[in-house]
Amino acid sequence: MRYLPHTSEDIAEMLKVAGAADLDDLFSSIPDDCRFKGELNLPEMTEWELNSHMADLASQTAVMPEYKVFIGAGSYNHYIPATIPYLINRSEISTAYTPYQPEISQGTLQTIFEYQTLTARLLGMETANASMYDGASALAEALLMAIRIEKGKKKTVAVSSLVHPMYRKAVETYFTPTDFKIVELPYLADGTTDISGLEKIGDLAAVAVQSPNFFGCIENIKSASDKAHNLNALCVTCFTEPLAFGLIKNPGSQGADIVCGEGQSMGIPQSFGGPGLGMFASLNKYVRSMPGRLIGQTTDLDGKRGFVLTLATREQHIRREKATSNICSNQGLCATMSAMYMASIGQTGIRQLAQINHDKTEYLKSELEKAGMQIPFKRAVFNEFVVKFPQGFETKYKELIKNKIVPGIPLESYYPDLKDHYLLCATETISKSDMDELVKEVKS
Amino acid sequence: MSKEISELVFVDGIKYAKDHEWAKQEGDKVIIGISDYAQDQLGEVVFVEMPEIGSEFETGDEFGTVESTKAVSELYLPLGGRVAEINKELEDDPELVNKSPYEKGWIIKIEPKDLGELDQLMDKDAYLNMLKG
């Protein structure tokens, strides 16, 4: 978007329209003690000095393509087709705000409707909403939705310890002011969730499992959902890498009731951790408990197809006190990028790309194993996996970063019992020579 | 477009509450619905949220919601009691509330705590007077 500063003439003209004498008069409704006094602490720089300062700051971050980054952990470096940045920067898309009025926003509404359709198909679910903030808040919303479906009679949710640690933090934040309880499920030696203790948890509203999980392992969603349903609880599944569903069975086909996760993989740049795209889908019968907004298809008085914001009555702009979520900003742009991505590469493309991601990961995994590294979890993985490096790898890790290779993230801070364990990722953007170089460096 | 009051249907022998619900005795139970005026104001009803059978409410408690294409309204119980039956047909066909507010579009049946509370509700004429303001 272009930055057009206001001239003093502009400001005078606007003040005149607003009926204010000067800027102080315009802001007079803000109490005096709430207003900032003094000068903003901004260093004086010319535009070119500022550009160079920003470039300096940016170069301190180890990112592709300058660095060879073997990190996924919820945010993935994928190739973005050139069509997407071109289309998304068109002003009719990038400036369109939340489409409350169908009579002026059919284009935006249809785009989001298409996004919902593609999302529901990818996840194997019956209905998808028009997106949440990100994967983590989507999971928190999904668990609150499960409690809503049970009409608040059951107050406990069981969350796998292999759900992304930051997603679990977000759930905790959402749950802290409520009287709902979170029970953490331990994990097994093969890198999947231990659901054997579920029966012992009374009051269970939902079970949340991530697949592929934080260790990259594919969980058995079918057995988790069967068990949840036997206990009259809902099965919520989340994901950080939706491309996986090009290859592995989607959660819908395995009995999940609510599916959510991060859609950043689908055409959205990593951008220092955000913005993300919270994908969210469920069974039709739960649609009225679903958070956020939905776009529906209808016919107008002349029988022509049209799109509308639907089930908007649960949204905060009609009945604030009954709102099922606090989603408010226009997540539509990220959803649009994701729809463009899915439409660009198509069903076959998603499958082929998933295969490439899978094969590269398997190659890196087996080469590291051949080089003497331990692979502690033997389950099938997608995109990323855990490696146990020899003791004292920290020194080597720092050395590698100096050489512009980032060999995964250490897991110890998230899982204290996993000292020397690192989570590595290889997407289609990692070449064979990158991987061979990493293996060589690690071995030496 | 809303109808004129003269176009609306009001029925003898049933009682009206100020929040536009109606109540009608049927044996030892009381049937609850919303008036022709209320459905007309709401417009096309797309969903009726009903309570669970067996749940108990006091007079004036919210027992459900009616959602139309343009609004949502809470339903308030005109007299306290235990929910004995809900109109299952509304789950698939909520528009019955519009088409037949006093018959097919009934919402719940309750076992009232005190049938005498019926007498405190308005009859057809009193309700009409309230609407005319």
Interface residues (C-beta under 8 A of the other chain):
Chain A: K151 R288 T313 I318 R319 K322
Chain B: F47 E49 E52 E67 A71 V72
